[in-house]
Amino acid sequence: MNDSGVKIEVHLIQNFAPSNLNRDDTGQPKSATFGYVQRARISSQCEKHAVRGWWCKHGTVTIGDRTKRLQQLIAGELAKDMEFVKKVADNEDRKIGIRVFTNAYYAAADKKKPDNTSVLIFVGPNEIDVCTQVMKEIWDENIDPIVKKIRDLKTNKPGKKETLDNNDDATEQPAEQKDDKEEVAEKTDDKKKSKGPELKPIDELKVRLKAAQVSADIALFGRMLAENPGLNTDGACQVAHPISTHKVDMEMDFYTAVDDLNPEEETGAGMMGVVGFNSACYYRYALVDRDQLARNLSGKTERINKGKWAYELEAKDYQEADTVIKAFLEAMVYSIPTGKQNSFAAQNLPSFGLFVRRQGGVPISLANAFAKPVRPTKDDDDLIGLSVNALTKHWNAIKMVYGDQGVKETACFHLSYGTRLNELKDCDKGSVKNAIDAIMETREEQ
């Protein structure tokens, strides 16, 4: 069965009641200018965070953790091995060894909080176990000598330079003039000396660590480590910033809180403030590259001459990828950002959804259906229905001009918007479950 070249698209229309789902640095709802008007916006990071939260809550697929606390996690696992603890009894030596390891294989320690890494790291569910095992294997030969050197440097710090005797010869002796090149070279040497002993990474161990990072969220959304690009993962999923289909004016809520224990003669609020919010109907779009996802999950990401893949994908690799894609489609539909939900409770599910399965062709976002913002009229004030109508008409126009572009299957669901589907009415599956099943069960004709 040849299912290569498949991409899955998600298109959603979702209307939220007054809310502040995703805030900017001032605490106001995020926004963007599109089609010369201001739109409400939710960041793609917020979307992905909500998806991961859904998976975590429902246990649908395995997920990793984004953290700076990699050193503490490894330390916790090492502490469980009594044999290792007995061998390396000094807790400070273990801490130094772990830091030497994470510096070499992941990212440098934070300067202000050296027990943390300087950047957030996406860590797979089994990765800490592999890190722990690798450390034990290379401790005696590779890590322990570095630890001892670092301890020696700390113990034998150079003292203050001896001052010259206060005599005429010393005070009147002119300092030797040094040219700029000598000064620069001296400073460079000082920096090199101050860097201290480091662990040299072993390629074989890098391969083991990369293989251990596998989880659904890392395989989908990718992982980047600037200091160790060999551990990077190319994301198999693209997630757009949801934007409102219409022009949005940001609003402010002035609120006060009264101290319940105030004496009767004391009036006024105990606290007051303002919070921004809006109400918007969003267009949401995401794309999954099934081949890339299957490679990330199976670890078959090595390339050879001229960019060709070193290993071919097998049927079982695609089966694992399909499990994650199905979980992703469900999470995209049902997950909702958590920002300010205790204040607004904007728990609104999508009113329309379209899933597209392509094999070949190019993926297409339908965001330009709303380049001209949707505006209710006297005869039709249904903002959601107008948004669905604009999207389906844009779909028809693209199909007419550009052809099918590899479309193998389309499946949609909606809340009583059948008259707005236009040419997509034949792909109405009636429910979210049926729509997902229709997309995931489609296969290339043999």
Stockholm file with secondary structure:
# STOCKHOLM 1.0

chainA/1-446         MNDSGVKIEVHLIQNFAPSNLNRDDTGQPKSATFGYVQRARISSQCEKHAVRGWWCKHGTVTIGDRTKRLQQLIAGELAKDMEFVKKVADNEDRKIGIRVFTNAYYAAADKKKPDNTSVLIFVGPNEIDVCTQVMKEIWDENIDPIVKKIRDLKTNKPGKKETLDNNDDATEQPAEQKDDKEEVAEKTDDKKKSKGPELKPIDELKVRLKAAQVSADIALFGRMLAENPGLNTDGACQVAHPISTHKVDMEMDFYTAVDDLNPEEETGAGMMGVVGFNSACYYRYALVDRDQLARNLSGKTERINKGKWAYELEAKDYQEADTVIKAFLEAMVYSIPTGKQNSFAAQNLPSFGLFVRRQGGVPISLANAFAKPVRPTKDDDDLIGLSVNALTKHWNAIKMVYGDQGVKETACFHLSYGTRLNELKDCDKGSVKNAIDAIMETREEQ
#=GR chainA/1-446 SS CCCTTEEEEEEEEEEEEEECCSBCTTSSBCEEEETTEEEEBCCHHHHHHHHHHHHHHHTCSCCCEEESCHHHHHHHHHTTCHHHHHHTCCHHHHHHHHHHHHHHHTCCBCSSCTTSBSSCEEECTTHHHHHHHHHHHHIIIIIHHHHHHHHHHHHTCCCCCCCCCSCHHHHHSCCCCCCHHHHHHHHHHHHHHHHCCCCCCCHHHHHHHHHHTCCHHHHHHCBCCTTCGGGCBCCSEEECCCEESSCCCCEEEEEEECCTTCCTTCCSCSEEEEEEEEEEEEEEEEEEEHHHHHHHHHTCCCBCGGGCBSSCCCHHHHHHHHHHHHHHHHHHHHCCCCTTHHHHCCCCCCSEEEEEEEESSCCCCCGGGGSSCCCCCSSCCCHHHHHHHHHHHHHHHHHHHHCCTTEEEEEEEESSCGGGCGGGGGGBCSSHHHHHHHHHTCCCCC
#=GC SS_cons         CCCTTEEEEEEEEEEEEEECCSBCTTSSBCEEEETTEEEEBCCHHHHHHHHHHHHHHHTCSCCCEEESCHHHHHHHHHTTCHHHHHHTCCHHHHHHHHHHHHHHHTCCBCSSCTTSBSSCEEECTTHHHHHHHHHHHHIIIIIHHHHHHHHHHHHTCCCCCCCCCSCHHHHHSCCCCCCHHHHHHHHHHHHHHHHCCCCCCCHHHHHHHHHHTCCHHHHHHCBCCTTCGGGCBCCSEEECCCEESSCCCCEEEEEEECCTTCCTTCCSCSEEEEEEEEEEEEEEEEEEEHHHHHHHHHTCCCBCGGGCBSSCCCHHHHHHHHHHHHHHHHHHHHCCCCTTHHHHCCCCCCSEEEEEEEESSCCCCCGGGGSSCCCCCSSCCCHHHHHHHHHHHHHHHHHHHHCCTTEEEEEEEESSCGGGCGGGGGGBCSSHHHHHHHHHTCCCCC
//
